[in-house]
Amino acid sequence: MDAYPEINTIPNKVDQMQKAGYTPVATFVLPENCWTEHFYGPQVAAQEIFLKKYAGNKTAGELIANQRHEAQLYSRYKEFYGYVFYIGKKL
């Protein structure tokens, strides 16, 4: 909740859309491979380069630690959350 206070279920988010004056047209969940192959996977090499470039920088180290923690959380709990795209039409 610290990182994503707006996290919620798909039905609750669709309800928010409707209350904001939109008719839901479609929703779709970003597939797992988008995270594993195209987001978290490429981060590993980029993180190493970043850490070497900013060696000894506490803020840089904390940033990478946070990114790695996020990747671990996704790996452990990916069946419970993800990114959803919502398409709505203004009423």
Backbone as JSON Lines, residues from 0, in Angstrom:
{"i":0,"aa":"M","n":[0.82,-1.19,0.0],"ca":[0.0,0.0,0.0],"c":[0.86,1.26,0.0]}
{"i":1,"aa":"D","n":[2.08,1.17,0.51],"ca":[2.96,2.34,0.49],"c":[3.28,2.77,-0.94]}
{"i":2,"aa":"A","n":[3.57,1.78,-1.78],"ca":[3.99,2.1,-3.14],"c":[2.8,2.37,-4.07]}
{"i":3,"aa":"Y","n":[1.7,1.66,-3.86],"ca":[0.56,1.77,-4.76],"c":[-0.74,1.89,-3.96]}
{"i":4,"aa":"P","n":[-0.99,3.06,-3.37],"ca":[-2.18,3.21,-2.53],"c":[-3.49,3.06,-3.28]}
{"i":5,"aa":"E","n":[-3.48,3.18,-4.6],"ca":[-4.71,3.05,-5.38],"c":[-4.98,1.61,-5.83]}
{"i":6,"aa":"I","n":[-4.15,0.65,-5.4],"ca":[-4.35,-0.73,-5.8],"c":[-5.73,-1.19,-5.33]}
{"i":7,"aa":"N","n":[-6.41,-1.94,-6.18],"ca":[-7.75,-2.38,-5.86],"c":[-8.13,-3.52,-6.8]}
{"i":8,"aa":"T","n":[-9.35,-4.03,-6.66],"ca":[-9.81,-5.09,-7.54],"c":[-10.34,-4.49,-8.83]}
{"i":9,"aa":"I","n":[-10.42,-5.31,-9.86],"ca":[-10.94,-4.85,-11.15],"c":[-12.38,-4.34,-11.0]}
{"i":10,"aa":"P","n":[-13.27,-5.08,-10.33],"ca":[-14.64,-4.55,-10.18],"c":[-14.7,-3.2,-9.47]}
{"i":11,"aa":"N","n":[-13.87,-3.0,-8.47],"ca":[-13.87,-1.7,-7.78],"c":[-13.35,-0.59,-8.67]}
{"i":12,"aa":"K","n":[-12.35,-0.88,-9.49],"ca":[-11.82,0.13,-10.41],"c":[-12.84,0.46,-11.5]}
{"i":13,"aa":"V","n":[-13.55,-0.56,-11.99],"ca":[-14.6,-0.31,-12.99],"c":[-15.7,0.55,-12.37]}
{"i":14,"aa":"D","n":[-16.03,0.29,-11.12],"ca":[-17.02,1.1,-10.42],"c":[-16.55,2.56,-10.32]}
{"i":15,"aa":"Q","n":[-15.26,2.76,-10.06],"ca":[-14.72,4.12,-10.02],"c":[-14.86,4.81,-11.38]}
{"i":16,"aa":"M","n":[-14.62,4.06,-12.45],"ca":[-14.78,4.62,-13.79],"c":[-16.21,5.08,-14.02]}
{"i":17,"aa":"Q","n":[-17.15,4.22,-13.63],"ca":[-18.55,4.55,-13.84],"c":[-18.95,5.78,-13.02]}
{"i":18,"aa":"K","n":[-18.48,5.85,-11.79],"ca":[-18.79,7.01,-10.95],"c":[-18.17,8.29,-11.5]}
{"i":19,"aa":"A","n":[-17.1,8.16,-12.28],"ca":[-16.45,9.31,-12.89],"c":[-17.08,9.68,-14.23]}
{"i":20,"aa":"G","n":[-18.12,8.94,-14.63],"ca":[-18.83,9.28,-15.85],"c":[-18.4,8.54,-17.1]}
{"i":21,"aa":"Y","n":[-17.81,7.37,-16.92],"ca":[-17.37,6.57,-18.07],"c":[-18.12,5.25,-18.11]}
{"i":22,"aa":"T","n":[-18.41,4.8,-19.32],"ca":[-18.95,3.48,-19.52],"c":[-17.78,2.55,-19.83]}
{"i":23,"aa":"P","n":[-17.61,1.5,-19.05],"ca":[-16.51,0.57,-19.32],"c":[-16.7,-0.13,-20.67]}
{"i":24,"aa":"V","n":[-15.65,-0.12,-21.47],"ca":[-15.67,-0.78,-22.77],"c":[-14.89,-2.09,-22.69]}
{"i":25,"aa":"A","n":[-13.74,-2.05,-22.02],"ca":[-12.9,-3.25,-21.92],"c":[-11.89,-3.09,-20.79]}
{"i":26,"aa":"T","n":[-11.44,-4.21,-20.28],"ca":[-10.32,-4.25,-19.35],"c":[-9.43,-5.41,-19.77]}
{"i":27,"aa":"F","n":[-8.13,-5.25,-19.59],"ca":[-7.25,-6.39,-19.82],"c":[-6.04,-6.29,-18.91]}
{"i":28,"aa":"V","n":[-5.62,-7.46,-18.47],"ca":[-4.49,-7.57,-17.55],"c":[-3.21,-7.74,-18.37]}
{"i":29,"aa":"L","n":[-2.19,-6.99,-18.01],"ca":[-0.9,-7.12,-18.67],"c":[-0.36,-8.53,-18.42]}
{"i":30,"aa":"P","n":[0.01,-9.27,-19.45],"ca":[0.47,-10.65,-19.27],"c":[1.76,-10.74,-18.43]}
{"i":31,"aa":"E","n":[1.92,-11.86,-17.75],"ca":[3.08,-12.09,-16.88],"c":[4.4,-11.9,-17.63]}
{"i":32,"aa":"N","n":[4.48,-12.39,-18.87],"ca":[5.75,-12.3,-19.59],"c":[6.16,-10.85,-19.86]}
{"i":33,"aa":"C","n":[5.2,-9.93,-19.88],"ca":[5.57,-8.52,-20.02],"c":[6.4,-8.08,-18.83]}
{"i":34,"aa":"W","n":[6.06,-8.6,-17.67],"ca":[6.82,-8.27,-16.46],"c":[8.15,-9.01,-16.43]}
{"i":35,"aa":"T","n":[8.09,-10.31,-16.6],"ca":[9.3,-11.12,-16.41],"c":[10.31,-10.94,-17.53]}
{"i":36,"aa":"E","n":[9.87,-10.95,-18.78],"ca":[10.79,-10.89,-19.91],"c":[11.14,-9.47,-20.35]}
{"i":37,"aa":"H","n":[10.19,-8.55,-20.18],"ca":[10.38,-7.22,-20.76],"c":[10.57,-6.11,-19.73]}
{"i":38,"aa":"F","n":[10.39,-6.42,-18.46],"ca":[10.56,-5.38,-17.45],"c":[11.61,-5.8,-16.42]}
{"i":39,"aa":"Y","n":[11.31,-6.83,-15.63],"ca":[12.24,-7.21,-14.58],"c":[13.52,-7.85,-15.12]}
{"i":40,"aa":"G","n":[13.41,-8.67,-16.14],"ca":[14.6,-9.32,-16.71],"c":[15.66,-8.33,-17.17]}
{"i":41,"aa":"P","n":[15.31,-7.39,-18.03],"ca":[16.3,-6.42,-18.5],"c":[16.84,-5.5,-17.4]}
{"i":42,"aa":"Q","n":[16.1,-5.37,-16.31],"ca":[16.57,-4.52,-15.22],"c":[17.85,-5.04,-14.58]}
{"i":43,"aa":"V","n":[18.04,-6.34,-14.57],"ca":[19.19,-6.93,-13.87],"c":[20.5,-6.34,-14.39]}
{"i":44,"aa":"A","n":[20.71,-6.39,-15.69],"ca":[21.95,-5.85,-16.27],"c":[22.02,-4.34,-16.08]}
{"i":45,"aa":"A","n":[20.9,-3.65,-16.28],"ca":[20.88,-2.2,-16.13],"c":[21.2,-1.79,-14.68]}
{"i":46,"aa":"Q","n":[20.73,-2.55,-13.73],"ca":[21.0,-2.26,-12.33],"c":[22.49,-2.39,-12.02]}
{"i":47,"aa":"E","n":[23.12,-3.41,-12.55],"ca":[24.55,-3.61,-12.32],"c":[25.36,-2.44,-12.88]}
{"i":48,"aa":"I","n":[25.01,-2.03,-14.09],"ca":[25.69,-0.89,-14.71],"c":[25.48,0.37,-13.87]}
{"i":49,"aa":"F","n":[24.27,0.58,-13.43],"ca":[23.93,1.75,-12.62],"c":[24.71,1.75,-11.3]}
{"i":50,"aa":"L","n":[24.77,0.58,-10.65],"ca":[25.49,0.49,-9.38],"c":[26.99,0.74,-9.56]}
{"i":51,"aa":"K","n":[27.55,0.28,-10.66],"ca":[28.97,0.54,-10.92],"c":[29.2,2.02,-11.18]}
{"i":52,"aa":"K","n":[28.3,2.62,-11.93],"ca":[28.44,4.04,-12.26],"c":[28.34,4.9,-11.01]}
{"i":53,"aa":"Y","n":[27.49,4.51,-10.08],"ca":[27.27,5.3,-8.86],"c":[27.73,4.55,-7.62]}
{"i":54,"aa":"A","n":[28.83,3.86,-7.75],"ca":[29.39,3.08,-6.64],"c":[29.57,3.97,-5.41]}
{"i":55,"aa":"G","n":[29.11,3.46,-4.27],"ca":[29.25,4.19,-3.02],"c":[28.16,5.22,-2.77]}
{"i":56,"aa":"N","n":[27.29,5.44,-3.75],"ca":[26.2,6.4,-3.58],"c":[25.04,5.7,-2.86]}
{"i":57,"aa":"K","n":[24.76,6.14,-1.66],"ca":[23.73,5.5,-0.83],"c":[22.35,5.55,-1.5]}
{"i":58,"aa":"T","n":[22.01,6.67,-2.09],"ca":[20.7,6.82,-2.73],"c":[20.56,5.86,-3.91]}
{"i":59,"aa":"A","n":[21.61,5.73,-4.7],"ca":[21.59,4.81,-5.83],"c":[21.42,3.37,-5.35]}
{"i":60,"aa":"G","n":[22.11,3.02,-4.31],"ca":[22.01,1.68,-3.75],"c":[20.61,1.39,-3.22]}
{"i":61,"aa":"E","n":[20.01,2.38,-2.58],"ca":[18.65,2.22,-2.06],"c":[17.63,2.07,-3.18]}
{"i":62,"aa":"L","n":[17.83,2.82,-4.26],"ca":[16.94,2.71,-5.41],"c":[16.95,1.29,-5.97]}
{"i":63,"aa":"I","n":[18.15,0.76,-6.17],"ca":[18.27,-0.59,-6.73],"c":[17.73,-1.63,-5.76]}
{"i":64,"aa":"A","n":[17.99,-1.46,-4.48],"ca":[17.44,-2.38,-3.47],"c":[15.92,-2.38,-3.53]}
{"i":65,"aa":"N","n":[15.34,-1.21,-3.71],"ca":[13.88,-1.11,-3.8],"c":[13.37,-1.81,-5.06]}
{"i":66,"aa":"Q","n":[14.05,-1.61,-6.19],"ca":[13.64,-2.26,-7.43],"c":[13.73,-3.78,-7.31]}
{"i":67,"aa":"R","n":[14.78,-4.26,-6.69],"ca":[14.96,-5.71,-6.51],"c":[13.9,-6.28,-5.58]}
{"i":68,"aa":"H","n":[13.57,-5.52,-4.55],"ca":[12.51,-5.95,-3.63],"c":[11.17,-6.05,-4.37]}
{"i":69,"aa":"E","n":[10.89,-5.05,-5.21],"ca":[9.66,-5.08,-6.0],"c":[9.61,-6.31,-6.9]}
{"i":70,"aa":"A","n":[10.72,-6.64,-7.54],"ca":[10.78,-7.82,-8.41],"c":[10.55,-9.1,-7.6]}
{"i":71,"aa":"Q","n":[11.09,-9.17,-6.41],"ca":[10.87,-10.34,-5.54],"c":[9.4,-10.45,-5.14]}
{"i":72,"aa":"L","n":[8.79,-9.32,-4.81],"ca":[7.38,-9.34,-4.45],"c":[6.53,-9.81,-5.62]}
{"i":73,"aa":"Y","n":[6.85,-9.32,-6.82],"ca":[6.09,-9.76,-7.99],"c":[6.27,-11.26,-8.2]}
{"i":74,"aa":"S","n":[7.48,-11.75,-8.1],"ca":[7.74,-13.17,-8.29],"c":[6.94,-14.01,-7.29]}
{"i":75,"aa":"R","n":[6.86,-13.55,-6.08],"ca":[6.18,-14.29,-5.02],"c":[4.66,-14.18,-5.09]}
{"i":76,"aa":"Y","n":[4.15,-13.01,-5.48],"ca":[2.71,-12.76,-5.37],"c":[2.02,-12.41,-6.69]}
{"i":77,"aa":"K","n":[2.64,-12.72,-7.81],"ca":[2.11,-12.3,-9.11],"c":[0.71,-12.8,-9.42]}
{"i":78,"aa":"E","n":[0.3,-13.88,-8.79],"ca":[-1.06,-14.36,-9.05],"c":[-2.13,-13.51,-8.37]}
{"i":79,"aa":"F","n":[-1.7,-12.6,-7.51],"ca":[-2.64,-11.77,-6.76],"c":[-2.74,-10.33,-7.26]}
{"i":80,"aa":"Y","n":[-1.8,-9.88,-8.07],"ca":[-1.87,-8.49,-8.55],"c":[-1.13,-8.34,-9.87]}
{"i":81,"aa":"G","n":[-1.4,-7.24,-10.53],"ca":[-0.75,-6.92,-11.79],"c":[-1.28,-5.59,-12.29]}
{"i":82,"aa":"Y","n":[-0.89,-5.23,-13.49],"ca":[-1.4,-4.01,-14.08],"c":[-2.58,-4.34,-14.97]}
{"i":83,"aa":"V","n":[-3.61,-3.52,-14.86],"ca":[-4.81,-3.68,-15.67],"c":[-5.01,-2.4,-16.46]}
{"i":84,"aa":"F","n":[-5.34,-2.55,-17.72],"ca":[-5.67,-1.41,-18.56],"c":[-7.2,-1.34,-18.66]}
{"i":85,"aa":"Y","n":[-7.69,-0.13,-18.52],"ca":[-9.13,0.11,-18.55],"c":[-9.44,1.02,-19.73]}
{"i":86,"aa":"I","n":[-10.43,0.63,-20.51],"ca":[-10.87,1.46,-21.63],"c":[-12.31,1.84,-21.33]}
{"i":87,"aa":"G","n":[-12.56,3.13,-21.34],"ca":[-13.9,3.62,-21.05],"c":[-14.32,4.68,-22.06]}
{"i":88,"aa":"K","n":[-15.61,4.83,-22.17],"ca":[-16.18,5.83,-23.06],"c":[-16.91,6.85,-22.21]}
{"i":89,"aa":"K","n":[-16.6,8.13,-22.43],"ca":[-17.23,9.21,-21.67],"c":[-18.72,9.23,-21.99]}
{"i":90,"aa":"L","n":[-19.51,9.29,-20.95],"ca":[-20.98,9.33,-21.15],"c":[-21.42,10.65,-21.72]}
